[in-house]
Amino acid sequence: MSDIRLSGKMVSFSRLTIQTNDFSRIQAELSRILGQHAAQGIPVIIDSQVPIDLASLLSLLRQFGLQILAVTSGHLSDAAETLGLPILPADQPMQRVQASEPIVATTPTHPLQTNPNAAPITQVAPVVLMHHETLRTGQQLIAEQGDVILTADMNSGSELIAAGSVHVYGTIRGRVIAGASGQAQARIFCQRLEAELVSIAGTYHVADDIPDQYIGQAVQICLNAAGELDYRPLRALS
């Protein structure tokens, strides 16, 4: 057996894009996006679109339990080199598309209560992002909260990212990332699987890792008890 092994299992890895150097706004947005997933040690790569004090930013991110793996080249390169952080080449920019329908958060619902003296219970419906157009090469659709539903296809070179689960009522040929904030319960559902990459909560498979019997099939993907990607025919929901 080899002394080293490279496999498709990866820690929960996310890209953190910074577009402001106002630390109060960054803190508020981290609280909103991470929510209950804060302080779970999610590793991130920082991609800053503006100059910012990297040392102060690292201190803030660590307060949220985030682990910083590296930064992308650009505004943070010099500071990262001084602090000994790895610097990764910046990706080719992708076009972020707007969903066909805005984020849907229905009005709060009030479930039936058997105790008339109890305080009212408010339940907020889950957040869902819906898109009805094909995701083309170089396009990216992101649901920062909740699930995303795509009622069309994904071309190769496109990307779909959701904090929750992903539902594609078409063919996946690009990259699909579910549970982007570390939600291990997230799932991927699709009518036809031909993906370049699938990932749930940082555990991923590239195309060559996907079992042959599921290529071109209607599939659901989840994490099993061992934290590995588990593929099932879409009809097998149990």
C-alpha positions in Angstrom: 0.0 0.0 0.0 1.2 3.5 -0.8 2.4 5.7 2.0 0.2 8.5 0.8 -3.2 8.6 -0.8 -5.2 11.4 -2.5 -8.9 10.9 -2.4 -12.1 12.8 -3.1 -12.9 13.4 0.5 -12.4 17.0 1.5 -13.2 19.2 4.5 -16.2 21.6 4.3 -14.5 24.2 2.1 -16.1 27.5 1.0 -15.0 30.7 -0.7 -15.6 33.8 1.2 -16.0 36.8 -1.1 -15.4 40.2 0.6 -16.8 43.3 -1.1 -16.6 45.8 1.7 -13.9 46.9 4.2 -16.6 47.9 6.7 -16.1 45.4 9.5 -19.5 46.0 11.1 -21.2 45.1 7.8 -19.0 42.0 7.4 -19.9 40.9 10.9 -23.6 41.4 10.3 -23.4 39.5 7.0 -21.5 36.6 8.6 -24.1 36.4 11.3 -26.9 36.3 8.7 -25.3 33.8 6.3 -23.8 31.4 8.8 -26.5 31.5 11.4 -26.6 28.2 13.3 -23.6 26.9 11.4 -21.2 29.4 12.9 -18.3 28.1 15.0 -18.3 24.8 13.2 -14.7 25.2 12.0 -15.6 25.6 8.3 -12.4 26.2 6.3 -12.6 29.1 3.8 -10.5 30.8 1.1 -10.8 34.5 1.2 -11.4 36.4 -2.0 -11.4 40.1 -1.3 -12.6 42.5 -4.0 -11.4 45.5 -1.9 -8.3 46.5 0.1 -8.8 45.5 3.7 -6.7 44.9 6.9 -6.1 41.2 6.6 -5.0 40.7 10.2 -8.2 42.3 11.5 -10.2 40.3 9.1 -8.6 37.0 10.2 -9.4 37.9 13.8 -13.0 38.5 13.0 -13.4 35.3 10.9 -11.9 33.2 13.7 -14.5 34.6 16.1 -17.1 32.9 13.9 -15.1 29.6 14.1 -13.9 29.8 10.5 -10.6 28.4 9.5 -8.6 30.3 6.9 -6.9 28.1 4.3 -5.6 30.7 1.9 -6.4 33.9 0.0 -6.8 34.5 -3.7 -4.3 36.7 -5.4 -5.2 40.4 -5.5 -5.7 42.9 -2.8 -4.6 40.6 0.0 -1.5 39.1 -1.6 1.2 41.2 0.1 -0.4 40.9 3.5 -0.9 37.2 3.1 2.7 36.7 2.2 3.8 38.6 5.3 1.5 36.5 7.5 2.5 33.2 5.8 -0.8 32.4 4.3 -1.0 30.5 1.0 -2.0 32.6 -2.1 -4.0 30.9 -4.8 -4.4 32.2 -8.3 -7.7 34.0 -8.9 -10.4 32.2 -10.8 -11.7 33.3 -14.2 -14.7 35.5 -13.4 -18.1 33.9 -13.7 -21.3 35.7 -14.6 -23.6 35.6 -11.6 -27.2 35.4 -12.8 -30.3 36.5 -11.1 -32.9 33.9 -10.4 -36.1 34.0 -12.5 -38.1 34.3 -9.2 -36.8 36.2 -6.2 -36.1 34.4 -2.9 -39.4 33.2 -1.7 -40.0 33.5 2.0 -43.7 33.1 2.6 -45.5 35.0 5.3 -45.1 33.5 8.8 -47.5 30.7 9.5 -49.3 30.0 12.8 -49.7 26.3 13.4 -52.7 25.0 15.3 -52.2 25.1 19.1 -54.0 22.8 21.5 -53.3 25.1 24.5 -55.3 28.4 24.1 -53.2 30.0 26.9 -49.9 29.4 25.2 -48.0 32.1 23.5 -48.4 32.2 19.7 -45.9 30.2 17.7 -44.6 31.6 14.5 -43.1 29.4 11.9 -41.2 31.0 8.9 -41.4 29.0 5.7 -38.0 27.8 4.3 -36.2 30.1 1.8 -36.2 28.8 -1.8 -34.6 30.3 -4.9 -36.1 29.3 -8.3 -34.6 29.7 -11.8 -36.3 28.7 -15.0 -33.6 29.3 -17.6 -30.7 27.1 -18.7 -27.4 27.9 -16.8 -24.9 28.5 -19.6 -21.1 28.1 -19.6 -19.6 30.7 -17.4 -22.8 31.4 -15.5 -23.2 31.0 -11.7 -26.4 30.8 -9.6 -26.0 31.1 -5.9 -28.6 30.7 -3.1 -26.9 32.1 0.0 -29.8 30.8 2.1 -32.0 27.7 1.8 -32.6 25.6 -1.3 -32.4 26.3 -5.0 -34.7 24.8 -7.7 -33.6 24.8 -11.3 -36.3 23.8 -13.8 -34.0 23.8 -16.7 -30.5 22.3 -17.6 -27.0 23.2 -16.6 -24.4 23.4 -19.3 -20.8 22.4 -18.7 -18.7 25.2 -17.2 -21.7 26.5 -15.2 -22.0 26.5 -11.4 -24.9 26.2 -9.0 -24.3 26.8 -5.3 -26.8 26.5 -2.4 -26.6 26.8 1.3 -29.2 24.0 1.4 -30.3 21.4 -1.1 -30.3 21.5 -4.9 -33.2 20.3 -7.1 -32.5 20.3 -10.9 -35.4 19.2 -13.1 -33.1 18.8 -16.1 -29.5 17.7 -16.9 -26.6 18.6 -14.7 -23.4 19.1 -16.8 -21.7 21.7 -14.7 -20.7 21.9 -11.0 -23.3 21.6 -8.2 -22.4 22.5 -4.6 -25.0 21.9 -1.9 -24.7 22.5 1.8 -22.2 25.3 1.0 -22.4 26.6 4.6 -21.6 23.1 6.0 -25.1 21.6 6.1 -24.5 17.9 6.0 -28.2 17.2 5.7 -28.3 18.9 2.3 -29.1 16.8 -0.8 -28.8 17.0 -4.6 -31.6 15.9 -6.8 -31.5 15.8 -10.6 -33.3 14.2 -13.6 -30.1 13.5 -15.4 -26.6 13.4 -13.9 -23.6 14.3 -16.2 -21.9 16.6 -13.7 -18.3 17.9 -13.8 -18.4 18.1 -10.0 -20.9 17.4 -7.2 -20.3 18.5 -3.6 -22.3 18.3 -0.3 -20.9 20.2 2.7 -17.4 20.1 1.2 -17.3 16.3 0.3 -17.0 16.2 -3.4 -16.7 14.0 -6.5 -15.4 15.0 -9.8 -16.8 13.4 -12.9 -14.4 10.4 -12.8 -15.4 9.7 -9.2 -19.2 9.4 -9.9 -20.2 5.7 -10.2 -20.8 4.7 -13.8 -24.3 3.3 -13.1 -25.6 6.7 -12.1 -24.3 8.7 -15.1 -27.2 9.8 -17.2 -29.7 8.7 -14.6 -32.2 10.4 -12.3 -30.4 10.5 -9.0 -30.4 11.9 -5.5 -27.1 12.4 -3.7 -26.6 12.7 0.1 -24.0 12.1 2.7 -24.0 8.7 4.4 -23.1 8.0 8.1 -19.4 7.9 7.2 -19.6 11.3 5.6 -19.2 9.9 2.0 -21.3 10.8 -1.0 -24.1 8.3 -1.4 -25.9 8.0 -4.8 -29.4 6.5 -5.1 -31.9 6.3 -7.9 -34.3 9.2 -7.6 -37.3 6.9 -7.1 -35.7 5.4 -4.0 -36.5 8.0 -1.4 -36.3 5.8 1.7 
